[in-house]
Amino acid sequence: MQLNKIKEALKIKRMSQKELSVRLGKSFNMVNLYVSNKVQPPIATLYHIAEILDVDVRELLVSNKNIQ
């Protein structure tokens, strides 16, 4: 189940996982776990990712509501 959209945001911003890992100060492996939705980043880390990608943090989350 997909809980975050970090992968999509990286693609739109044309940023690699490697670049994000360096700017975030996390290992490539940890960022890869976030991007693949195997591990969810802590809220503070999610905010930092949003800041690096210059997006609203809500754009990195999958809605929990069924919007019609």
Buried (B, 14 or more C-beta within 10 A) or exposed (E): EEEBBBBEBBEEBEBEBEBBBEBBEBEEEBBBBBBEBEBBBEEEBBEBBBEBBEBEBEEBBEEEEEEE
